[in-house]
Amino acid sequence: MNESDTRERGQRRTLLQVLGLNAGLSLSLGIGGVLADSSALLANAVDNTSDAGVYLLSYFAVGRRLKWRRWAARTSGVMLLLLGIGIIVDVGRRWLMGAEPFGLTIMAMALAAAAVNLWCLRLIQRTPSDDVNMRAAKTFSFNDFASNGGILVAGGLVMWLNQAWPDLVVGGIVAFIALKGGLDILKDARKSNASA
């Protein structure tokens, strides 16, 4: 087995691990978001579902021709943009209809999600690769980890102020992080296309 095959096996193994972690986290965050009536947690759950789909696409892109890998990266970027738009719509709906988020659940879920996302980020960073899809996976994990910090703060503010707006604001910030990540991935895919 040559060095390229070994590297590709390592990438596939890492992508399967982060796929499983994100799928489990998505389910947990979704349940926590419904129970806590939290826009930020639900946004994070949808984000992790999208991540799991992207990791699956990236898994199948490993070792394929550059054209296929660029297509997978572009699809990942578009999924992230759509996710961001969907979250903004949900935040707007909750702002108009009202919400009563439960701060303690938000904080507990944010801490658990941060630990899982940090683990995913470390797994990806330990896997050597210059592939556009592995860079996309790193972008997703970093965005998720950053979002968890904001969600933790939102939970604390919800508890302290007894108001819903911190949860809604952080839900909106998660949406903008998703939009920026999607644009970054699309830009990276375009660069890899230009340098091919």
Secondary structure as GFF3:
##gff-version 3
##sequence-region A 1 196
A	DSSP	alpha_helix	3	36	.	.	.	ID=ss1
A	DSSP	alpha_helix	39	61	.	.	.	ID=ss2
A	DSSP	alpha_helix	66	97	.	.	.	ID=ss3
A	DSSP	alpha_helix	103	125	.	.	.	ID=ss4
A	DSSP	alpha_helix	132	161	.	.	.	ID=ss5
A	DSSP	alpha_helix	165	195	.	.	.	ID=ss6
###
